[in-house]
Amino acid sequence: MATTDIHSIPATRQPGFAGMMARLRSARSRRAEYHRVYGELEQYSDRELTDIGISRANIRDIAWQAAYGG
């Protein structure tokens, strides 16, 4: 009889309560990463952002890409 370890199944495919909790943890982690990157970039001056090639208008997009990809 074959068994499957639930930890080897991606969070989006886990059934029931365990899957829901895994998806919530993943969403919380991604949201925290978004806020971390956004907050860090927001603290830079316009000059510092320009030096690293970032426009202040792009901070949200960059934070989104860091947390959620694409």
C-alpha positions in Angstrom: 0.0 0.0 0.0 1.4 3.4 -1.0 1.3 6.3 1.3 1.9 10.0 0.7 3.4 12.4 3.2 1.2 15.5 3.3 4.3 17.7 3.6 5.4 16.6 0.2 2.2 17.9 -1.4 2.2 21.6 -2.5 0.1 23.8 -0.2 -2.3 24.6 -3.0 -3.1 20.8 -3.4 -3.3 19.7 0.2 -6.8 18.6 1.2 -8.9 19.8 4.1 -7.8 21.7 7.1 -4.1 21.1 6.7 -4.3 22.5 3.2 -6.2 25.5 4.3 -3.7 26.2 7.1 -0.7 25.8 4.7 -2.3 28.3 2.2 -2.9 30.8 5.1 0.7 30.5 6.2 1.9 31.0 2.7 -0.3 34.0 2.1 0.8 35.5 5.4 4.4 35.0 4.5 4.0 36.6 1.1 2.2 39.5 2.6 4.9 40.0 5.2 7.6 39.9 2.4 5.6 42.5 0.4 5.4 44.9 3.4 9.1 44.3 4.3 10.3 45.2 0.8 7.9 48.1 0.4 8.8 49.6 3.8 12.5 49.2 3.1 12.3 50.9 -0.3 10.0 53.6 1.0 12.7 54.7 3.4 15.2 55.5 0.7 15.5 59.1 -0.5 14.7 59.9 -4.1 18.4 60.2 -4.8 19.2 56.8 -3.3 16.4 55.2 -5.3 17.7 56.9 -8.5 21.2 55.6 -7.7 19.9 52.0 -7.7 17.7 52.6 -10.8 14.3 52.6 -9.1 11.6 55.2 -9.4 9.5 55.9 -6.4 6.4 55.2 -8.6 7.7 51.6 -9.1 8.1 50.7 -5.4 4.7 48.9 -5.2 5.4 46.9 -8.3 8.9 45.9 -7.1 7.5 44.8 -3.7 4.7 42.9 -5.4 7.2 41.1 -7.7 9.4 40.2 -4.7 6.6 38.7 -2.7 4.3 37.2 -5.4 6.6 36.8 -8.4 5.9 37.9 -11.9 
